[in-house]
Amino acid sequence: MSGKPLFHYEQVRGRMESIRWLLAAAGVEFEEKFIHTNADLEKLRHDGVLMFQQVPMVEVDGMKLVQTRAILNYFSSKHNLYGKDPKERALIDMYSEGLADLNELFIMYPFHPPGKKEESIAQMIEKAKTRYFPAFEKVFKSHGQDYLVGNRLSKADIHLVEMIYNMEELDPNILAGFPLLQALKTRISQLPSVKKFLQPGSQRQPPVDEEAVARARKIFLF
């Protein structure tokens, strides 16, 4: 191995994309070994490296670490994206968990049948506009700082900007009325490592299309 973290997952956004965003913002180089078939997945399971028979899994620092949030928390702690004390970490967790609820809807909607998919998109846009984005705009207005917690970049800021990009794919004008969130998006997008991640050819994955849905169904048999 090269010494870089090595991830095992399908070549799709899914539960891996938030990890890609986090590592990009932290400037951490990583490698991916893509799962292309159900046989690839079953080999990992047979080898006993997936504690709960699920991916993503990362080989890092002598560990084979699974569970998306455990992976996010590990790299956040390691790269100073997780606050300076328990109070800051509690706030970062609260903000991140709220965003995870919205992100779960975003991950799953491409797999819904026609009709249900459009209903899910409308629901996400409504929740973003009336529940999540107003709440985060209020946080920034309350303290007047550049970042959500402690006036320094944390995983919560990164998750929020990822979700802004996701929601703008569904509604390009969704940030209208949220100038402080627009400012955060601009600020983080201009970080050199994130700017590179947003360019074509990076490890960022494209939106999930019908081909990706069909591929995932063959791999995970659902």
C-alpha positions in Angstrom: 0.0 0.0 0.0 1.0 3.6 -0.6 0.2 4.8 2.9 -2.8 6.6 1.7 -6.3 5.6 3.1 -7.8 3.0 0.8 -11.6 2.9 0.5 -13.8 0.1 -0.7 -17.1 1.2 -2.3 -19.0 1.3 -5.5 -18.1 4.0 -8.0 -21.0 6.2 -7.1 -21.9 8.9 -4.6 -23.9 7.0 -2.1 -22.6 6.9 1.5 -19.1 7.5 0.3 -19.5 11.0 -1.1 -19.6 12.8 2.2 -16.3 11.2 3.0 -14.8 12.3 -0.3 -15.9 15.8 0.4 -14.4 15.8 3.9 -11.0 14.4 2.8 -10.9 16.9 -0.1 -11.5 19.8 2.3 -8.8 18.4 4.6 -6.4 18.1 1.7 -6.0 14.3 2.3 -5.1 12.2 -0.6 -6.8 8.8 -0.7 -7.3 5.8 -3.0 -10.4 3.9 -3.9 -10.8 0.2 -4.9 -14.1 0.1 -6.6 -16.6 -2.7 -6.1 -17.9 -3.5 -9.6 -19.9 -6.7 -9.0 -21.7 -8.7 -6.3 -18.8 -11.1 -6.4 -16.4 -8.3 -5.4 -18.6 -7.5 -2.5 -19.0 -11.1 -1.5 -15.2 -11.5 -1.5 -14.8 -8.7 1.0 -17.5 -10.3 3.2 -15.9 -13.8 2.9 -12.5 -12.3 3.8 -13.9 -11.1 7.0 -13.0 -7.4 6.6 -16.5 -6.0 6.8 -17.5 -6.0 10.4 -21.2 -5.6 9.6 -21.1 -7.0 6.0 -21.4 -3.4 4.7 -19.4 -0.8 2.8 -17.9 1.8 2.8 -14.8 0.4 4.4 -11.5 2.1 4.7 -8.0 0.6 5.4 -6.2 3.3 7.4 -3.7 3.4 10.2 -3.7 -0.4 10.7 -7.5 -0.5 10.9 -10.3 -1.7 8.6 -12.9 0.9 9.6 -16.6 0.7 8.6 -19.7 2.7 9.3 -19.8 6.1 7.5 -20.2 8.3 10.5 -17.4 6.5 12.4 -15.2 7.1 9.3 -16.2 10.7 9.1 -15.5 11.3 12.8 -12.1 9.6 12.7 -10.8 11.7 9.9 -12.4 14.8 11.4 -10.6 14.2 14.7 -7.4 13.4 12.9 -7.4 16.6 10.7 -8.7 19.1 13.3 -12.2 19.4 11.8 -14.0 18.4 15.0 -13.8 21.3 17.4 -11.5 22.1 20.3 -13.6 20.8 23.2 -16.7 18.7 24.1 -19.1 21.6 23.7 -17.9 22.4 20.2 -18.0 18.8 19.2 -21.6 18.5 20.5 -22.6 21.5 18.3 -20.7 20.0 15.3 -22.5 16.7 15.9 -25.9 18.3 16.2 -25.4 20.2 12.9 -24.0 17.2 11.1 -26.8 14.9 12.3 -29.4 17.3 11.0 -27.7 17.4 7.7 -27.4 13.6 7.7 -31.2 13.3 7.9 -31.6 15.4 4.7 -28.7 13.7 3.0 -30.3 10.3 3.6 -33.3 11.5 1.5 -30.9 12.7 -1.2 -29.0 9.3 -1.3 -32.2 7.3 -1.6 -34.4 9.3 -4.0 -32.7 8.1 -7.3 -33.8 4.6 -6.4 -37.5 5.4 -6.1 -39.9 4.6 -8.9 -41.3 7.4 -11.1 -43.9 9.4 -9.3 -42.4 8.7 -5.9 -39.1 10.1 -7.1 -40.7 13.5 -8.0 -42.5 13.5 -4.7 -39.2 12.9 -2.9 -37.5 15.8 -4.7 -40.3 18.1 -3.9 -40.2 17.0 -0.2 -36.4 17.6 0.0 -36.6 21.1 -1.6 -39.4 22.0 0.8 -37.5 20.7 3.9 -34.3 22.5 2.8 -36.0 25.8 2.2 -38.2 25.8 5.3 -36.4 23.7 7.9 -32.7 23.2 7.3 -31.3 26.2 5.4 -33.2 28.8 7.6 -31.8 27.1 10.7 -28.2 27.3 9.5 -28.7 30.9 8.2 -29.9 31.8 11.7 -26.7 30.3 13.3 -24.5 32.4 11.1 -26.6 35.5 11.8 -26.4 34.9 15.5 -22.6 34.9 15.8 -21.5 36.7 12.7 -18.5 34.4 12.1 -17.2 32.7 9.0 -17.9 29.1 10.1 -20.6 27.3 12.1 -18.6 26.5 15.2 -15.6 28.2 16.9 -15.0 30.4 13.8 -12.9 27.7 12.2 -13.6 25.0 9.6 -15.3 21.9 10.8 -16.9 18.8 9.3 -20.3 20.5 9.8 -19.4 23.3 7.4 -18.2 20.8 4.9 -21.4 18.7 5.1 -23.5 21.8 4.8 -21.7 23.0 1.6 -21.9 19.5 0.1 -25.7 19.5 0.8 -26.0 23.0 -0.8 -24.4 21.7 -3.9 -26.7 18.6 -3.9 -29.8 20.7 -3.4 -28.8 23.2 -6.1 -28.9 20.2 -8.6 -32.6 19.9 -7.8 -33.3 23.7 -7.5 -30.6 26.0 -8.8 -32.2 29.0 -7.0 -32.5 27.3 -3.6 -30.1 29.7 -1.9 -32.2 32.7 -2.8 -32.9 34.4 0.5 -29.9 32.7 2.3 -27.0 35.2 1.8 -24.9 33.8 4.6 -25.1 30.3 3.3 -24.1 31.6 -0.1 -21.1 33.2 1.5 -20.1 29.9 3.2 -20.4 28.1 -0.1 -18.2 30.6 -1.8 -15.7 30.6 1.0 -15.3 26.8 1.1 -15.4 26.4 -2.6 -12.4 28.7 -2.9 -10.2 26.5 -0.6 -7.5 25.2 -3.0 -8.2 21.5 -2.2 -12.0 21.9 -2.6 -11.6 24.0 -5.7 -9.6 21.0 -7.2 -12.2 18.6 -6.0 -14.9 20.5 -7.8 -13.1 20.3 -11.1 -13.8 17.6 -13.7 -11.6 14.5 -13.3 -11.5 14.6 -9.5 -12.7 11.8 -7.2 -16.0 13.6 -6.9 -18.7 11.4 -8.4 -21.5 12.6 -10.8 -25.2 12.6 -10.0 -26.7 9.2 -9.8 -28.4 8.3 -13.1 -30.4 5.2 -14.2 -27.2 3.3 -15.2 -25.7 3.8 -11.7 -29.0 2.7 -10.1 -29.0 -0.5 -12.2 -25.4 -1.1 -11.4 -26.0 -0.7 -7.7 -29.0 -3.1 -7.8 -26.7 -5.8 -9.3 -24.0 -5.3 -6.8 -26.2 -5.1 -3.6 -29.0 -7.3 -4.9 -32.0 -5.1 -4.0 
